[in-house]
Amino acid sequence: MRAEYQGIVDDMLRLVEKRQLKDRGLWKLVSGQFAGTPDDADHGWRGEYWGKLMRGACMTWQYTRDEELYEILTETVRDLLSCQEEDGRISTYSRKEEFHGWDLWCRKYVLLGLIHFYEICRDEAFRRQVLEAAGRHLDHIIRHIGKEQGKLSITQASDNWLGINSSSILEPVVRLYLLKPEKRYLDFADYIVENGGAEGFPIFEAAYEDQLSPYEYPVTKAYELMSCFEGLLFYAEARKSEKWRQAVVRFADRLLETEATVVGGSGCRHELFNHSALMQSGTKYDGLMLETCVTVTWMKLMERVYRLTGEMKYLEEAERSAFNALYGAVNTENAACGPEAVFDEPYYREVYDRATGRPVGQEAALAVGRPAAGGPAGNSGGQGQMFDSYSPLMAGIRGRAVGGFKSMKGNTAYCGCCIAIGAAGCALATLMAARDTREGVEIDLCLPGTIRTEVHGVPVELKMESPYPKPGEILLSVKAEKETEWELRLRIPSFVEEGSVRINEEEPEKIPDQVRPGSFAAIKRLWKTKDTVRLSLNWGLRYVHGMENPEDEDSARQTAVLYGPLTLARDRRLEDGAPEDIPCQCRMEVPFGGKKIPMIDYASAGKTWRQDSRMSVWVTEPGFTGTSGCSDDARFPEEG
């Protein structure tokens, strides 16, 4: 299946492709890390960037089929393979320091990057070379990690997060086995699962037993935990294990119950699971939350569980995360972090300012309102990063920190974990919008655009005119080489309040019971060129209230407003007489407590990364005079 969409889904992906994934300087920067041992000094994660970017870039190419991007990816894979040692080792750590810190985590991403490129590579000889290199890379790891005497336990190969970062290599291990079915790879996957995932606490068994929610585990690092369960899902499929399949589904269900937020993603205390469903409207925490790495991994896990179970709730969670938390993190305005941003190391501030072309040190404080200078997208020539790392919910600004920041190239360049992962989320949004089924075609997101595929061997083109993610009428036109019987499945989102479907302009009552929220309109018939389907989907505003929290009574006085798959937010620009042309998906006056408050979609709010676009999802109930969130006087509280 090939698709080409219009609107925000396509716009975001192509912006990322142009500004980040086609930046040859960025690829040279991240592949060049493997020519030395830059992670020795701080046991860091510079070695993850190449594989993360490669995964997102290959997923992007699956959608765009851009020749320049393919050429760039081929070049950087060759650069990486030139760094592979004779015994297969590819690492940013020296042999003396290897298998400490984040080394296995980084090697996981090397393996993932190679596998993703192998899957799109069109040169058969080079494909074989890439697969052989991936196997040698994993073989070196297997020689050192395991339960046999003289080997290091995988959960002891890191002193971070009980070793779950190392155990997350399970996914590419299984994926390599599926491409290259050699017994030692599946044996190694068996070992990782049997070892439990975390030092001293079997996370996989805990999920299967379903007695604890993830925030109750002794290790709550959201990104790494979900990465382990992504791997467990691949393992369950390879082993045809119903037990481990159930463990992943139960884990996902616990996440939806305790960790889901109104903008998607999770983790409302820095990067940790913390019962986010409860804590998201909290008024006592003003730190970082909703890490972009977590958002993208949350999307990937939910989308895969949807494909496994067919239950729409997982797909809708991936959709919510894309249209809100993820697209909100895309740096569409080329903003750069201001003086409010925090960095783990003091000198990182200077590295960042230098790399983004801003004044360094004290001079930076005088340039609060100055946009970043133009330049190439490698963060080495004067612009802000492609993705923000954290998403605010309660009266805050974007651009407060760069997650996973590491300086490189003599402190003249940098990258970060969220910068490198975001492209995969943007690509996933396009790839999950429609799919082929045994019976025909399923459309999961009714996006405007064109889908080309084959159904029962017959080429079919589906063209959609659609206002989605806003409500209204969707017109789908069919073009087929010959009349063929197949089933068209159109998703009817759970938030739809009323709808109808017509085929070739027939009256809707002639197709009874087709439009039910939270289901699919399944239409099986003989399809031919010029057939049309007109789907009308309508919805209004939905108000969501914060949960009761005995430790924070004000949290229950907060209200969020949802509009279909979009979450709305306040933005200071709307209340300071901003012009009507603020780029956004929707803008409206929202009835609230006898007043009307101007709001836009969350993804479009806060884009200047400064106080002039200070934003909030949660609105304080009328009559409440607290200063957390937004009070009922239709103004933002001043910073204290």
DOGU-685010 format. One record per residue (C-alpha): x negated, y negated, z. Coordinates in steps of 0.05 Angstrom, whole numbers, padded with zeros to 5 digits, always signed. Layout:
REM DOGU-685010
XYZ;...
REM end
This chain:
REM DOGU-685010
+00000+00000+00000;-00024-00070-00017;+00009-00133+00009;-00001-00207+00000;+00037-00252+00048;+00049-00327+00055;+00055-00367+00118;+00017-00365+00183;-00004-00292+00180;-00040-00302+00114;-00064-00372+00131;-00098-00350+00196;-00132-00290+00165;-00159-00329+00105;-00184-00385+00149;-00223-00335+00190;-00249-00301+00128;-00273-00366+00098;-00302-00400+00159;-00330-00340+00196;-00333-00274+00158;-00364-00305+00096;-00418-00340+00136;-00482-00305+00115;-00520-00343+00169;-00476-00312+00222;-00487-00242+00196;-00563-00253+00193;-00559-00278+00265;-00523-00218+00293;-00558-00164+00252;-00625-00196+00269;-00615-00180+00342;-00632-00107+00327;-00701-00125+00301;-00722-00140+00373;-00700-00126+00444;-00663-00191+00463;-00618-00157+00515;-00675-00132+00558;-00681-00195+00599;-00609-00198+00623;-00581-00130+00605;-00533-00167+00560;-00487-00151+00502;-00516-00186+00441;-00515-00118+00408;-00439-00117+00407;-00429-00176+00361;-00448-00143+00295;-00401-00083+00304;-00344-00126+00328;-00350-00173+00269;-00358-00114+00221;-00295-00081+00245;-00254-00145+00237;-00286-00159+00169;-00271-00090+00142;-00199-00095+00165;-00196-00163+00132;-00223-00135+00067;-00170-00082+00068;-00120-00138+00061;-00156-00189+00017;-00200-00144-00026;-00246-00204-00032;-00308-00187-00073;-00353-00239-00041;-00336-00212+00028;-00350-00141+00005;-00418-00162-00021;-00435-00197+00045;-00415-00135+00085;-00457-00090+00042;-00517-00135+00052;-00510-00138+00127;-00502-00062+00133;-00567-00055+00095;-00599-00105+00143;-00575-00065+00202;-00598+00002+00175;-00668-00028+00164;-00671-00033+00239;-00656+00040+00252;-00714+00077+00283;-00739+00145+00260;-00700+00183+00313;-00635+00148+00295;-00637+00096+00351;-00604+00028+00338;-00606-00017+00399;-00620-00087+00425;-00653-00056+00486;-00724-00029+00491;-00734+00045+00506;-00756+00025+00576;-00691-00011+00589;-00643+00030+00547;-00580+00061+00577;-00573+00006+00627;-00526-00054+00630;-00486-00059+00566;-00530-00016+00521;-00481+00040+00508;-00425-00010+00499;-00466-00044+00445;-00483+00022+00412;-00409+00038+00412;-00397-00024+00369;-00455-00006+00323;-00422+00062+00312;-00353+00030+00302;-00381-00020+00253;-00414+00034+00211;-00351+00077+00211;-00307+00019+00189;-00354+00001+00133;-00358+00074+00111;-00283+00075+00104;-00283+00017+00054;-00349+00030+00019;-00341+00043-00056;-00412+00066-00070;-00413+00141-00058;-00488+00145-00048;-00488+00088+00001;-00427+00117+00037;-00466+00181+00049;-00525+00140+00074;-00481+00102+00123;-00448+00165+00149;-00515+00198+00158;-00542+00137+00195;-00481+00137+00241;-00492+00210+00257;-00565+00200+00273;-00547+00140+00317;-00498+00183+00357;-00546+00242+00359;-00597+00199+00395;-00545+00182+00447;-00525+00254+00457;-00597+00274+00469;-00599+00228+00529;-00528+00226+00557;-00488+00285+00584;-00479+00335+00640;-00540+00378+00625;-00600+00374+00670;-00646+00317+00651;-00591+00276+00620;-00558+00214+00648;-00485+00213+00666;-00447+00168+00619;-00414+00130+00676;-00482+00118+00706;-00509+00089+00642;-00484+00021+00665;-00480-00014+00732;-00419-00053+00709;-00345-00036+00720;-00357+00036+00743;-00384+00053+00675;-00319+00047+00636;-00355+00003+00586;-00400+00062+00569;-00342+00113+00568;-00306+00071+00516;-00353+00100+00464;-00303+00157+00462;-00265+00125+00403;-00322+00122+00352;-00347+00190+00375;-00280+00222+00357;-00274+00181+00294;-00343+00204+00271;-00323+00276+00286;-00262+00268+00241;-00306+00243+00185;-00364+00291+00199;-00334+00350+00237;-00396+00376+00273;-00383+00412+00338;-00432+00372+00380;-00391+00309+00369;-00327+00340+00394;-00365+00372+00451;-00391+00303+00470;-00320+00275+00468;-00298+00333+00513;-00353+00313+00562;-00333+00240+00564;-00260+00258+00580;-00279+00311+00630;-00326+00262+00664;-00266+00219+00681;-00281+00153+00647;-00301+00116+00710;-00353+00132+00763;-00317+00164+00822;-00247+00153+00794;-00215+00193+00737;-00177+00140+00698;-00149+00188+00647;-00121+00235+00700;-00094+00175+00738;-00056+00153+00676;-00028+00222+00664;-00006+00230+00737;+00027+00161+00732;+00025+00145+00806;-00013+00079+00799;-00008+00018+00754;-00073-00003+00721;-00080-00064+00767;-00083-00014+00825;-00142+00024+00797;-00209+00012+00831;-00233-00018+00765;-00186-00068+00732;-00228-00097+00675;-00173-00101+00623;-00211-00100+00558;-00256-00040+00575;-00199+00000+00606;-00156-00006+00544;-00216+00010+00500;-00223+00076+00537;-00150+00093+00525;-00156+00075+00452;-00209+00129+00450;-00166+00178+00489;-00111+00170+00437;-00159+00190+00381;-00183+00247+00425;-00112+00271+00438;-00099+00273+00363;-00164+00309+00348;-00151+00361+00403;-00076+00363+00391;-00069+00352+00466;+00001+00335+00490;-00027+00321+00559;-00073+00266+00536;-00022+00239+00488;+00026+00231+00547;-00030+00199+00588;-00038+00144+00536;+00037+00132+00529;+00045+00129+00605;-00014+00080+00609;+00018+00036+00556;+00085+00039+00591;+00054+00018+00657;+00021-00040+00620;+00087-00063+00591;+00119-00058+00660;+00066-00094+00701;+00019-00132+00655;+00058-00161+00596;+00063-00237+00593;+00109-00284+00555;+00056-00299+00503;+00030-00228+00495;-00038-00204+00519;-00052-00194+00592;-00097-00208+00651;-00077-00271+00688;-00138-00274+00733;-00198-00283+00689;-00206-00217+00650;-00173-00170+00698;-00107-00133+00703;-00074-00165+00763;+00001-00150+00757;+00005-00204+00704;+00080-00197+00695;+00086-00224+00766;+00026-00270+00768;+00036-00304+00700;+00080-00359+00731;+00035-00367+00792;+00022-00438+00816;-00040-00425+00860;-00090-00400+00809;-00122-00450+00761;-00177-00407+00731;-00187-00372+00665;-00136-00322+00640;-00112-00282+00580;-00180-00267+00548;-00178-00262+00472;-00216-00196+00475;-00159-00169+00518;-00106-00197+00471;-00136-00163+00409;-00147-00097+00445;-00077-00100+00474;-00050-00110+00403;-00090-00052+00376;-00069-00005+00431;+00004-00024+00427;+00005-00017+00351;-00026+00052+00354;+00023+00075+00408;+00079+00050+00364;+00053+00092+00306;+00050+00151+00353;+00119+00145+00385;+00160+00103+00337;+00186+00063+00396;+00196-00009+00375;+00177-00040+00443;+00103-00028+00429;+00107-00060+00360;+00143-00120+00387;+00090-00129+00440;+00035-00129+00387;+00076-00179+00347;+00087-00225+00407;+00012-00225+00420;-00005-00242+00348;+00044-00300+00339;+00027-00331+00407;-00037-00314+00445;-00079-00294+00385;-00059-00349+00336;-00064-00399+00393;-00136-00379+00401;-00154-00392+00328;-00193-00456+00325;-00154-00488+00267;-00176-00559+00284;-00251-00545+00288;-00251-00566+00361;-00309-00557+00408;-00310-00546+00483;-00311-00612+00521;-00342-00629+00589;-00286-00591+00624;-00314-00525+00598;-00351-00478+00644;-00412-00436+00626;-00442-00378+00663;-00511-00407+00660;-00526-00482+00664;-00572-00481+00603;-00516-00450+00561;-00483-00518+00561;-00543-00548+00525;-00546-00488+00477;-00473-00498+00460;-00477-00573+00450;-00539-00566+00407;-00508-00511+00365;-00443-00549+00354;-00478-00614+00336;-00456-00651+00398;-00497-00695+00445;-00536-00654+00495;-00534-00662+00570;-00508-00727+00600;-00493-00756+00531;-00441-00702+00521;-00397-00733+00574;-00392-00796+00532;-00367-00759+00471;-00304-00728+00498;-00261-00753+00442;-00310-00740+00386;-00294-00680+00342;-00348-00630+00326;-00390-00646+00266;-00379-00608+00202;-00425-00551+00183;-00430-00477+00169;-00390-00429+00211;-00447-00390+00243;-00447-00434+00305;-00516-00455+00285;-00500-00516+00244;-00448-00560+00277;-00379-00534+00291;-00338-00503+00345;-00329-00428+00350;-00275-00394+00308;-00237-00369+00368;-00221-00396+00436;-00234-00345+00492;-00177-00357+00540;-00104-00378+00535;-00071-00423+00587;-00001-00414+00613;+00005-00467+00666;-00011-00541+00650;-00080-00534+00622;-00123-00543+00560;-00155-00496+00511;-00230-00490+00503;-00246-00483+00577;-00300-00430+00567;-00335-00386+00516;-00324-00314+00537;-00384-00268+00533;-00430-00327+00514;-00501-00308+00496;-00554-00354+00468;-00596-00331+00409;-00646-00355+00359;-00690-00392+00409;-00630-00424+00443;-00607-00457+00379;-00548-00411+00365;-00497-00371+00404;-00441-00321+00398;-00389-00292+00445;-00347-00231+00453;-00281-00266+00436;-00312-00302+00377;-00332-00234+00348;-00267-00196+00361;-00214-00245+00338;-00218-00228+00264;-00194-00157+00279;-00131-00184+00310;-00116-00230+00251;-00126-00172+00203;-00083-00124+00244;-00025-00172+00240;-00025-00165+00164;-00038-00090+00164;+00018-00074+00214;+00072-00113+00177;+00093-00056+00131;+00075+00017+00119;+00090+00076+00075;+00132+00132+00104;+00148+00202+00079;+00217+00178+00060;+00198+00111+00030;+00177+00043+00058;+00183+00013+00127;+00179-00063+00136;+00162-00080+00208;+00152-00155+00201;+00196-00188+00148;+00142-00236+00125;+00146-00276+00060;+00104-00244+00006;+00097-00185-00040;+00085-00111-00024;+00061-00062-00077;+00061+00012-00066;+00081+00080-00094;+00143+00117-00071;+00146+00190-00093;+00096+00174-00147;+00134+00114-00174;+00101+00045-00171;+00146-00003-00132;+00141-00077-00118;+00179-00111-00062;+00182-00187-00060;+00207-00222+00002;+00230-00293+00011;+00233-00303+00085;+00230-00357+00139;+00203-00307+00190;+00181-00317+00246;+00240-00365+00246;+00312-00341+00238;+00351-00343+00174;+00362-00305+00110;+00311-00257+00081;+00318-00239+00007;+00282-00176-00015;+00278-00161-00089;+00259-00093-00118;+00219-00079-00180;+00207-00006-00198;+00182+00030-00260;+00241+00077-00258;+00302+00090-00216;+00282+00131-00155;+00316+00152-00090;+00280+00132-00027;+00293+00100+00041;+00280+00028+00058;+00273+00015+00133;+00279-00057+00155;+00264-00074+00227;+00318-00111+00266;+00280-00143+00324;+00309-00134+00394;+00317-00209+00402;+00366-00215+00343;+00434-00240+00366;+00472-00229+00302;+00457-00205+00232;+00483-00175+00168;+00456-00139+00108;+00480-00140+00036;+00456-00098-00022;+00464-00131-00090;+00508-00183-00056;+00560-00132-00033;+00601-00152+00028;+00566-00133+00093;+00624-00091+00118;+00612-00043+00061;+00548-00022+00097;+00574-00011+00168;+00531-00008+00230;+00466-00026+00195;+00444-00086+00237;+00432-00066+00309;+00380-00104+00350;+00321-00061+00369;+00331-00012+00312;+00319-00005+00237;+00368-00017+00181;+00355+00047+00142;+00381+00044+00070;+00372+00106+00028;+00395+00101-00044;+00373+00102-00117;+00331+00039-00123;+00319+00004-00189;+00291-00061-00215;+00332-00123-00197;+00363-00090-00136;+00365-00140-00078;+00374-00136-00004;+00397-00198+00034;+00383-00192+00108;+00409-00246+00154;+00377-00249+00223;+00395-00302+00274;+00375-00317+00345;+00373-00374+00394;+00332-00395+00454;+00320-00347+00511;+00301-00371+00580;+00255-00327+00622;+00244-00340+00696;+00183-00325+00738;+00186-00266+00784;+00194-00272+00860;+00126-00272+00893;+00125-00274+00969;+00055-00303+00968;+00074-00359+00919;+00147-00379+00926;+00141-00433+00874;+00125-00382+00819;+00198-00361+00816;+00217-00434+00801;+00182-00431+00734;+00218-00421+00668;+00191-00403+00599;+00229-00411+00533;+00226-00359+00478;+00251-00366+00406;+00250-00300+00370;+00178-00275+00370;+00153-00344+00388;+00141-00372+00457;+00150-00448+00463;+00104-00495+00499;+00099-00567+00520;+00043-00608+00491;+00025-00677+00517;+00022-00704+00446;+00098-00693+00440;+00111-00736+00501;+00063-00791+00482;+00099-00809+00418;+00060-00763+00372;+00077-00765+00298;+00123-00713+00269;+00068-00681+00228;+00034-00642+00284;+00021-00576+00249;+00067-00524+00280;+00113-00466+00264;+00171-00498+00299;+00187-00561+00339;+00251-00574+00376;+00284-00611+00434;+00298-00557+00485;+00357-00566+00533;+00332-00561+00603;+00366-00583+00667;+00410-00635+00634;+00351-00662+00594;+00318-00646+00528;+00244-00631+00530;+00203-00632+00465;+00168-00566+00453;+00130-00531+00398;+00108-00459+00388;+00053-00437+00435;+00004-00421+00379;+00006-00494+00355;+00000-00527+00423;-00064-00552+00454;-00104-00550+00390;-00148-00610+00404;-00179-00574+00465;-00174-00640+00503;-00128-00673+00553;-00089-00708+00497;-00058-00640+00480;-00053-00613+00551;-00002-00557+00547;+00042-00512+00589;+00088-00452+00577;+00120-00452+00645;+00167-00509+00662;+00186-00523+00734;+00259-00519+00751;+00295-00586+00756;+00295-00615+00826;+00229-00583+00845;+00176-00635+00859;+00114-00592+00862;+00055-00610+00818;+00041-00541+00790;+00065-00532+00719;+00110-00585+00690;+00158-00623+00734;+00228-00643+00713;+00212-00715+00698;+00191-00693+00628;+00119-00713+00641;+00057-00674+00657;+00029-00679+00727;-00037-00716+00729;-00100-00676+00743;-00117-00678+00816;
REM end
